[in-house]
């Protein structure tokens, strides 16, 4: 029986190289049918994880409570901007008091247009099932168009990873845009690079926000203690930063409840002091609410007024952390917190500082602390320091979240991710990234020793993130929201006009510190893109070198080897087909385990996969081969495969599958049918032997998955006789349990990539040095899967690109 199948496979291969055209297509079709029936992609369950997130309806009291809590997580960075905005706007002093009114007017309308209108009421609604950030937007796009360049997005498993199969009208603008993006691989690659640039800039924010926030807060010491020099302030800031990064491994679960009260007190204090200063010093600053003063500000001319936009833009920093930390709260709570508390308090704070500076323009360097009444100075200093720490924590947490998303998308080397809370899934700690951030943050703080230069660097990073978000939002509005092209054009035009204006201003400050985020982002971009490229090439190698199921069947139930007691778990990135490492293994060793399971771990472009839908199991080939495939699916926010119960849950899913399969075999429902049999009837019967081969194949085809309903089967209740065939599900379960007791061996591929000799020099550098170095320092797969070293078997192979 198996020889006939192997012969049929051989004829299919021969037909692909010669013979008549009609026979070639027929033979190739038979071969394809056989291979597909033996090892079908698991696409039936692909649509099960859809629309899992719907924002819940909250009571008014609960919504207010969540709004209050969001202050500490979402708005810490944006709220601490008054510490350094006016000094970075006028680093060389205030020459004309009217410039203060113009600057205040620019701050008011910047806060209104960017954080309020664009982010809080538009961008936050573009969340991916409640998740925010550049990679969340990218995941959303990947589910609505085939723009994914992630390795697991391939023809054989597209149906498993594409959950949104919405159709467009052929002539619609959305359909045309979708076709335009999908048509060219370079466009998909450009979209990925755009996302990586935005992500790298947010990582830069994770370095610059703690530096400028803590340094600005510590700078208050010089106001009431004039004998303290700037060096002491820098040392105090560095000590606070080291302490902040050193306690990251404890997580924020224990002290997170303090964040909201601290930030709420901060907003209350700065609003009260702002009202006090407006009433005491100059109520006329309120005329800045008229946009006319923006026109007058620029009309007075001079490059200084244009470059001052780089300082004014710092008033809207923190919006990238706002969007990245969105997952902790419903959008409505974030909107209420901003409109009711954050926005009015910030307006009062900036107005108060402007009123104070109108009277004391020479105090611009320490405008925030000098405008504080002496009676509340030290309490305000303490609150400002804690608020700066909370703001830093928000950006550090956002950086960790983005790194985890990049890991799930195959765009970052494998690093350890620790979940610091069992209650809150989003609270994570990445040790390697934490120490890198700390070293770079201290280097920036101690190196510049100046708010102004750090502010210039900070502004460059923020404006580039805003530009990336605008471009991604343009695609979201077209492909996901199906907005009319006029609305898309209006939103994009207004956003780009404001953001390009700011971008042109920060370009003048590149040589004054603005180069820092560019260098940091360039370094991370090279790491992320080279890693993604290497991962993609490894996957393509597996796809092109995978083994045909017909070849496996031709070896017989023993696979031409000695089947020893035990279970072999062969890890692969393929969701269908037999990986090359397996053929490499069995051609070099004379034995293989009695039970073989191909394990594929897939990261899907969704934020989470429910536990009950995580594992998919199916049988490969006839029962007496004892070969299975298990696909474990994870979203980019899940605990991931690093959990300790991975092996246990895998076997639970395998046993459940066998029990369900046994129950389905016993069904005699007349509606049951055989896909292969139905195809066979439609196929011309040129050869009686070939027809019998197909019938024989039909009897051992079994492709049901764990998630398939009991009432749906894809096989008839035929049986196969054989010396090693199990008589029922109970016998097979007993057999597999015995093999499990004999030992489980984890077989992993250790694929080494080398650049070809004729490759260009930059490719040789990227593959032979950068990627090789990253592979050497990153975590091994065995550590990720918690595989004991005594149960690990690495299969090495080299291929050239």
KEBAVO-558029 format. One record per residue (C-alpha): residue in one letter; z, y, x. Coordinates in steps of 0.02 Angstrom, whole numbers, padded with zeros to 5 digits, always signed. Last residue first. Layout:
<recs>
aZYX;...
</recs>
This chain:
<recs>
x+00061+01677+01103;x+00115+01522+01198;x+00220+01375+01140;x+00368+01284+01212;x+00471+01143+01136;x+00650+01087+01143;x+00738+00972+01020;x+00924+01009+01013;x+01046+00876+00949;x+01214+00933+00885;x+01353+00820+00817;x+01465+00830+00972;x+01440+01018+00977;x+01511+01038+00804;x+01391+01135+00691;x+01464+01294+00616;x+01294+01341+00543;x+01289+01508+00635;x+01360+01429+00792;x+01227+01293+00791;x+01093+01425+00765;x+01143+01504+00929;x+01208+01681+00931;x+01108+01813+01023;x+01119+01842+01211;x+00980+01725+01269;x+00864+01756+01123;x+00878+01943+01153;x+00835+01919+01337;x+00684+01811+01295;x+00626+01939+01167;x+00636+02082+01293;x+00575+01988+01448;x+00439+01860+01416;x+00392+01920+01242;x+00396+02111+01251;x+00350+02122+01436;x+00207+01998+01415;x+00146+02094+01263;x+00152+02258+01359;x+00053+02178+01501;x-00089+02117+01392;x-00104+01929+01368;x-00217+01829+01485;x-00072+01731+01555;x-00012+01686+01381;x+00157+01753+01325;x+00297+01628+01312;x+00401+01577+01162;x+00537+01445+01176;x+00576+01338+01024;x+00747+01256+01020;x+00730+01153+00862;x+00884+01086+00780;x+00940+00910+00735;x+01115+00905+00658;x+01186+00729+00666;x+01297+00661+00527;x+01399+00504+00560;x+01429+00326+00501;x+01531+00395+00355;x+01377+00488+00299;x+01273+00330+00310;x+01400+00240+00200;x+01395+00384+00077;x+01205+00373+00077;x+01209+00187+00035;x+01340+00209-00101;x+01237+00349-00177;x+01083+00238-00166;x+01172+00097-00255;x+01233+00213-00392;x+01060+00291-00416;x+00980+00122-00447;x+00903-00035-00372;x+00881+00040-00199;x+00719-00011-00114;x+00746-00091+00057;x+00654-00254+00027;x+00524-00175-00083;x+00474-00165-00265;x+00422+00000-00339;x+00465+00049-00515;x+00369+00139-00651;x+00467+00257-00765;x+00334+00392-00765;x+00346+00548-00662;x+00356+00736-00676;x+00508+00756-00783;x+00573+00887-00904;x+00711+00843-01028;x+00842+00836-00892;x+00815+01019-00848;x+00766+01051-00666;x+00899+01134-00559;x+00930+00986-00446;x+00747+00963-00411;x+00622+00834-00471;x+00486+00783-00350;x+00473+00596-00360;x+00309+00507-00328;x+00335+00321-00300;x+00231+00253-00444;x+00098+00387-00436;x+00050+00337-00260;x+00008+00163-00323;x-00103+00238-00457;x-00188+00347-00329;x-00220+00198-00216;x-00288+00100-00364;x-00414+00237-00393;x-00462+00235-00209;x-00492+00049-00220;x-00602+00072-00373;x-00712+00195-00282;x-00813+00337-00356;x-00699+00367-00502;x-00731+00552-00536;x-00566+00650-00555;x-00505+00706-00727;x-00408+00546-00754;x-00330+00560-00582;x-00268+00735-00620;x-00174+00668-00770;x-00103+00526-00667;x-00048+00644-00529;x+00040+00754-00654;x+00126+00606-00733;x+00191+00623-00909;x+00347+00610-01012;x+00317+00652-01195;x+00342+00471-01244;x+00524+00485-01194;x+00577+00326-01106;x+00717+00400-01000;x+00796+00286-00871;x+00709+00371-00726;x+00780+00537-00784;x+00958+00472-00768;x+00926+00409-00591;x+00851+00576-00542;x+01002+00667-00610;x+01119+00556-00509;x+01013+00575-00352;x+01007+00764-00372;x+01194+00777-00395;x+01221+00676-00236;x+01107+00794-00138;x+01191+00948-00210;x+01363+00883-00160;x+01291+00841+00011;x+01235+01021+00038;x+01400+01087-00028;x+01495+00990+00105;x+01376+01042+00244;x+01390+01226+00199;x+01577+01226+00170;x+01623+01326+00326;x+01523+01479+00274;x+01396+01539+00402;x+01250+01503+00287;x+01263+01670+00201;x+01414+01758+00127;x+01285+01841+00016;x+01226+02021+00031;x+01049+01987+00093;x+01021+01853-00037;x+01034+01670+00005;x+00935+01514-00038;x+00972+01341+00031;x+00821+01225+00024;x+00856+01040+00040;x+00720+00913+00072;x+00747+00727+00064;x+00695+00568+00153;x+00767+00398+00110;x+00600+00311+00150;x+00641+00174+00023;x+00636+00302-00115;x+00454+00347-00095;x+00396+00512-00020;x+00501+00668-00001;x+00643+00684-00126;x+00701+00851-00192;x+00850+00968-00173;x+00872+01152-00215;x+01036+01235-00167;x+01089+01412-00215;x+01065+01412-00403;x+01243+01370-00454;x+01313+01486-00320;x+01217+01635-00388;x+01090+01711-00266;x+01125+01887-00204;x+01044+02051-00154;x+00866+01992-00182;x+00723+01982-00058;x+00763+01800-00020;x+00835+01730+00140;x+00788+01549+00156;x+00882+01408+00241;x+00776+01251+00256;x+00859+01082+00282;x+00750+00927+00304;x+00856+00776+00260;x+00838+00608+00346;x+00935+00452+00295;x+00935+00291+00398;x+00936+00392+00558;x+00795+00385+00685;x+00761+00272+00833;x+00638+00245+00977;x+00645+00425+01043;x+00497+00524+01109;x+00373+00507+00965;x+00513+00520+00836;x+00576+00686+00905;x+00408+00772+00929;x+00361+00719+00753;x+00523+00796+00690;x+00505+00952+00798;x+00335+00983+00719;x+00411+01016+00550;x+00368+00907+00399;x+00291+01001+00254;x+00367+01119+00127;x+00503+01254+00131;x+00477+01274+00318;x+00607+01364+00424;x+00674+01199+00489;x+00838+01111+00518;x+00831+00920+00526;x+00991+00845+00457;x+00999+00664+00516;x+01113+00548+00420;x+01190+00390+00492;x+01155+00206+00517;x+01006+00172+00632;x+00826+00159+00572;x+00730+00080+00715;x+00559+00159+00726;x+00386+00148+00651;x+00440+00269+00515;x+00550+00126+00449;x+00481+00149+00274;x+00301+00143+00338;x+00216+00243+00476;x+00068+00284+00364;x+00184+00379+00249;x+00228+00501+00389;x+00043+00527+00427;x+00007+00559+00242;x+00148+00687+00241;x+00049+00792+00363;x+00145+00861+00511;x+00178+01045+00540;x+00091+01127+00687;x+00015+01277+00599;x+00169+01318+00497;x+00291+01290+00638;x+00189+01403+00753;x+00178+01534+00617;x+00368+01530+00603;x+00390+01555+00790;x+00264+01697+00787;x+00360+01785+00647;x+00525+01767+00738;x+00449+01841+00895;x+00377+01989+00799;x+00540+02019+00706;x+00636+02017+00870;x+00512+02136+00950;x+00525+02251+00799;x+00714+02254+00793;x+00743+02278+00980;x+00607+02409+00998;x+00673+02502+00845;x+00851+02496+00912;x+00799+02579+01075;x+00687+02706+00987;x+00827+02749+00864;x+00950+02784+01005;x+00822+02889+01100;x+00772+02987+00944;x+00954+03006+00893;x+00993+03088+01062;x+00838+03199+01077;x+00909+03328+00957;x+01038+03377+01086;x+00970+03547+01138;x+00798+03488+01195;x+00758+03427+01019;x+00822+03590+00945;x+00656+03672+00901;x+00605+03511+00813;x+00757+03534+00702;x+00672+03680+00614;x+00509+03588+00580;x+00610+03447+00504;x+00702+03565+00389;x+00539+03633+00320;x+00469+03456+00314;x+00617+03409+00205;x+00598+03550+00078;x+00409+03536+00058;x+00419+03347+00068;x+00538+03334-00080;x+00438+03453-00190;x+00274+03365-00151;x+00342+03189-00173;x+00422+03227-00341;x+00269+03318-00407;x+00147+03186-00344;x+00247+03046-00423;x+00259+03142-00586;x+00070+03171-00586;x+00038+02988-00541;x+00122+02932-00701;x+00275+02828-00666;x+00262+02638-00662;x+00448+02622-00616;x+00420+02479-00495;x+00249+02503-00417;x+00219+02691-00430;x+00396+02761-00429;x+00449+02636-00297;x+00299+02682-00188;x+00345+02867-00190;x+00527+02820-00165;x+00480+02737+00000;x+00398+02898+00061;x+00546+03004+00005;x+00671+02884+00086;x+00579+02894+00253;x+00580+03084+00247;x+00767+03089+00208;x+00804+02970+00351;x+00705+03084+00468;x+00806+03235+00408;x+00971+03148+00441;x+00932+03093+00618;x+00874+03264+00675;x+01023+03349+00595;x+01147+03238+00687;x+01068+03275+00856;x+01078+03462+00825;x+01257+03442+00764;x+01303+03348+00923;x+01233+03495+01022;x+01331+03621+00919;x+01493+03526+00908;x+01516+03528+01096;x+01595+03409+01221;x+01417+03345+01248;x+01455+03195+01358;x+01631+03157+01297;x+01580+03149+01115;x+01409+03068+01143;x+01479+02939+01264;x+01625+02903+01147;x+01504+02871+01005;x+01392+02763+01114;x+01538+02654+01170;x+01609+02642+00994;x+01442+02602+00913;x+01411+02462+01041;x+01586+02396+01008;x+01559+02389+00821;x+01384+02316+00838;x+01451+02166+00932;x+01598+02142+00813;x+01503+02152+00647;x+01632+02179+00511;x+01603+02158+00325;x+01663+02230+00161;x+01519+02202+00040;x+01591+02043-00035;x+01747+02127-00102;x+01884+02006-00157;x+01882+01888-00008;x+01889+02033+00113;x+01851+02050+00298;x+01685+01957+00297;x+01639+01932+00479;x+01458+01944+00537;x+01418+01873+00709;x+01250+01923+00779;x+01077+01845+00764;x+00948+01967+00829;x+00883+02093+00701;x+00729+02102+00591;x+00729+01931+00510;x+00752+02004+00336;x+00928+01932+00320;x+00975+02005+00488;x+00909+02176+00435;x+01019+02168+00279;x+01170+02125+00388;x+01131+02270+00505;x+01116+02386+00354;x+01287+02334+00289;x+01368+02360+00460;x+01291+02534+00472;x+01354+02579+00298;x+01529+02523+00349;x+01520+02635+00504;x+01456+02779+00396;x+01600+02764+00272;x+01729+02739+00410;x+01677+02901+00492;x+01702+02996+00329;x+01873+02916+00309;x+01920+02966+00487;x+01859+03144+00456;x+01962+03150+00295;x+02115+03093+00393;x+02091+03233+00519;x+02059+03361+00383;x+02216+03306+00289;x+02321+03328+00446;x+02244+03499+00483;x+02270+03554+00303;x+02454+03509+00312;x+02460+03608+00475;x+02376+03764+00406;x+02460+03776+00237;x+02569+03930+00269;x+02446+04002+00393;x+02311+04028+00261;x+02151+03932+00308;x+02000+04041+00351;x+02033+04018+00536;x+02019+03829+00519;x+01847+03830+00436;x+01770+03973+00532;x+01814+03905+00704;x+01656+03962+00796;x+01618+04094+00663;x+01773+04194+00700;x+01673+04347+00761;x+01609+04377+00584;x+01784+04421+00520;x+01760+04514+00354;x+01594+04436+00302;x+01655+04279+00388;x+01798+04260+00263;x+01682+04279+00113;x+01561+04152+00189;x+01705+04030+00217;x+01758+04049+00036;x+01580+04025-00029;x+01563+03867+00076;x+01723+03793+00005;x+01685+03847-00175;x+01513+03766-00170;x+01587+03609-00093;x+01718+03596-00230;x+01587+03621-00367;x+01475+03481-00299;x+01609+03354-00256;x+01717+03356-00413;x+01626+03354-00580;x+01442+03333-00528;x+01474+03217-00381;x+01607+03106-00459;x+01510+03091-00622;x+01351+03037-00533;x+01442+02907-00426;x+01526+02836-00582;x+01358+02827-00673;x+01280+02735-00526;x+01406+02595-00537;x+01519+02573-00385;x+01533+02474-00223;x+01346+02446-00200;x+01308+02630-00172;x+01368+02629+00008;x+01190+02646+00078;x+01147+02787-00043;x+01299+02893-00005;x+01286+02850+00180;x+01110+02927+00180;x+01177+03075+00081;x+01308+03106+00214;x+01228+03260+00286;x+01186+03391+00155;x+01281+03537+00232;x+01211+03486+00402;x+01044+03557+00342;x+01115+03731+00363;x+01131+03700+00550;x+00950+03647+00572;x+00898+03788+00455;x+00966+03906+00589;x+00803+03870+00682;x+00711+03982+00558;x+00837+04121+00566;x+00841+04115+00756;x+00651+04125+00764;x+00654+04302+00699;x+00612+04377+00533;x+00707+04494+00417;x+00597+04419+00283;x+00680+04251+00310;x+00849+04308+00246;x+00770+04421+00114;x+00681+04271+00035;x+00841+04169+00038;x+00931+04318-00039;x+00816+04314-00190;x+00876+04137-00227;x+01022+04215-00325;x+01178+04109-00306;x+01210+04213-00150;x+01276+04349-00268;x+01439+04254-00259;x+01467+04331-00087;x+01520+04491-00177;x+01695+04420-00202;x+01736+04474-00023;x+01904+04445+00064;x+02046+04402-00053;x+01959+04330-00207;x+01828+04234-00108;x+01958+04176+00018;x+02077+04109-00114;x+01937+04021-00209;x+01883+03936-00048;x+02062+03887-00006;x+02077+03805-00176;x+01909+03715-00159;x+01950+03657+00019;x+02120+03592-00037;x+02061+03499-00192;x+01915+03421-00098;x+02032+03359+00039;x+02161+03298-00085;x+02024+03195-00169;x+01969+03131+00001;x+02145+03072+00043;x+02175+03001-00132;x+02009+02904-00126;x+02034+02832+00047;x+02212+02769+00025;x+02162+02618-00080;x+02051+02565+00064;x+02201+02534+00176;x+02219+02346+00153;x+02039+02308+00105;x+01965+02418+00240;x+01935+02280+00366;x+02057+02214+00496;x+01914+02196+00620;x+01883+02383+00611;x+02051+02422+00691;x+01983+02453+00866;x+01842+02565+00803;x+01963+02692+00729;x+02086+02685+00873;x+01947+02717+00999;x+01885+02861+00892;x+02058+02940+00877;x+02084+02928+01065;x+01912+03003+01097;x+01949+03150+00981;x+02115+03184+01068;x+02028+03178+01238;x+01893+03298+01176;x+02023+03420+01111;x+02113+03413+01278;x+01952+03454+01369;x+01919+03601+01253;x+02072+03695+01314;x+02243+03703+01234;x+02329+03870+01269;x+02270+03937+01100;x+02382+03819+00998;x+02359+03878+00819;x+02169+03889+00830;x+02144+03767+00974;x+02216+03620+00877;x+02083+03641+00743;x+01956+03564+00862;x+02026+03393+00817;x+01937+03404+00649;x+01773+03457+00730;x+01784+03318+00860;x+01826+03190+00724;x+01679+03240+00614;x+01553+03267+00755;x+01582+03102+00844;x+01618+02996+00691;x+01454+03056+00612;x+01350+03038+00770;x+01363+02851+00801;x+01345+02787+00623;x+01213+02920+00599;x+01113+02836+00737;x+01124+02675+00639;x+01055+02774+00492;x+00912+02828+00606;x+00877+02647+00653;x+00867+02599+00469;x+00743+02738+00430;x+00635+02687+00578;x+00645+02504+00525;x+00587+02547+00349;x+00438+02644+00417;x+00399+02500+00536;x+00398+02381+00388;x+00279+02494+00292;x+00166+02506+00443;x+00162+02316+00456;x+00112+02301+00274;x-00024+02430+00304;x-00082+02338+00461;x-00097+02178+00359;x-00231+02258+00250;x-00269+02218+00070;x-00092+02208+00005;x-00058+02394+00011;x-00225+02445-00067;x-00210+02309-00199;x-00038+02373-00250;x-00099+02554-00254;x-00245+02506-00365;x-00131+02407-00479;x-00008+02553-00492;x-00149+02677-00530;x-00204+02568-00675;x-00379+02493-00682;x-00327+02311-00676;x-00177+02337-00789;x-00030+02278-00690;x+00061+02113-00697;x+00244+02084-00663;x+00279+01934-00555;x+00450+01987-00498;x+00540+01844-00413;x+00434+01824-00261;x+00528+01711-00140;x+00496+01540-00212;x+00320+01573-00270;x+00272+01633-00099;x+00327+01468-00026;x+00171+01381+00035;x+00067+01539+00051;x+00195+01621+00163;x+00338+01744+00145;x+00468+01647+00244;x+00422+01742+00403;x+00456+01916+00330;x+00296+02019+00325;x+00320+02065+00142;x+00194+02179+00059;x+00149+02059-00080;x+00196+02179-00218;x+00336+02193-00345;x+00467+02085-00260;x+00429+02157-00089;x+00450+02334-00157;x+00629+02299-00213;x+00667+02218-00046;x+00603+02375+00042;x+00713+02486-00066;x+00863+02379-00020;x+00810+02388+00162;x+00814+02578+00156;x+00986+02587+00079;x+01065+02549-00089;x+01122+02394-00183;x+01158+02396-00371;x+01026+02269-00416;x+00907+02351-00293;x+00944+02534-00317;x+00807+02655-00372;x+00928+02743-00490;x+01019+02813-00339;x+00857+02897-00285;x+00837+02999-00444;x+00998+03078-00512;x+01116+03072-00362;x+00982+03077-00227;x+00851+03202-00281;x+00939+03319-00402;x+01114+03329-00332;x+01100+03281-00148;x+00932+03364-00110;x+00895+03507-00230;x+01069+03572-00274;x+01150+03551-00104;x+01001+03636-00022;x+01009+03772-00154;x+01189+03816-00116;x+01168+03801+00073;x+01016+03916+00073;x+01112+04045-00029;x+01257+04034+00093;x+01137+04064+00239;x+01063+04216+00153;x+01235+04287+00112;x+01292+04260+00292;x+01133+04342+00357;x+01187+04500+00268;x+01327+04517+00395;x+01194+04544+00532;x+01216+04482+00711;x+01323+04329+00676;x+01362+04230+00834;x+01258+04125+00954;x+01293+03958+00868;x+01257+04034+00696;x+01204+03886+00586;x+01300+03761+00693;x+01459+03865+00674;x+01429+03884+00487;x+01408+03697+00456;x+01551+03623+00561;x+01705+03581+00458;x+01616+03618+00293;x+01525+03450+00317;x+01681+03347+00281;x+01634+03313+00099;x+01463+03238+00135;x+01542+03109+00250;x+01685+03063+00134;x+01576+03055-00021;x+01539+02871-00048;x+01694+02771-00005;x+01839+02889-00035;x+01762+02983-00180;x+01704+02823-00264;x+01883+02784-00314;x+01890+02937-00427;x+01726+02892-00511;x+01789+02714-00535;x+01943+02781-00625;x+01837+02898-00731;x+01726+02751-00779;x+01879+02647-00822;x+01944+02783-00937;x+01776+02808-01023;x+01752+02622-01052;x+01621+02537-00946;x+01457+02460-00996;x+01395+02350-00858;x+01247+02392-00749;x+01128+02246-00761;x+01102+02139-00611;x+01034+01964-00622;x+00862+02028-00669;x+00784+01872-00600;x+00852+01723-00505;x+00772+01584-00606;x+00593+01634-00569;x+00577+01531-00412;x+00652+01377-00492;x+00484+01303-00529;x+00414+01350-00360;x+00487+01212-00253;x+00334+01186-00146;x+00268+01010-00175;x+00293+00873-00046;x+00221+00706-00101;x+00119+00776-00244;x+00050+00915-00134;x+00000+00797+00005;x-00087+00679-00115;x-00175+00818-00210;x-00235+00896-00047;x-00304+00732+00013;x-00392+00704-00152;x-00464+00880-00146;x-00525+00856+00031;x-00612+00696-00021;x-00696+00784-00167;x-00748+00936-00063;x-00820+00827+00073;x-00906+00713-00051;x-00996+00861-00128;x-01043+00935+00041;x-01109+00774+00114;x-01024+00708+00268;x-00938+00796+00413;x-00782+00875+00481;x-00668+00889+00331;x-00729+00720+00269;x-00653+00638+00422;x-00482+00710+00379;x-00494+00649+00200;x-00550+00479+00259;x-00396+00471+00368;x-00285+00518+00221;x-00363+00378+00118;x-00334+00259+00261;x-00152+00313+00269;x-00134+00284+00082;x-00215+00113+00099;x-00099+00070+00243;x+00049+00122+00136;x+00000+00000+00000;
</recs>
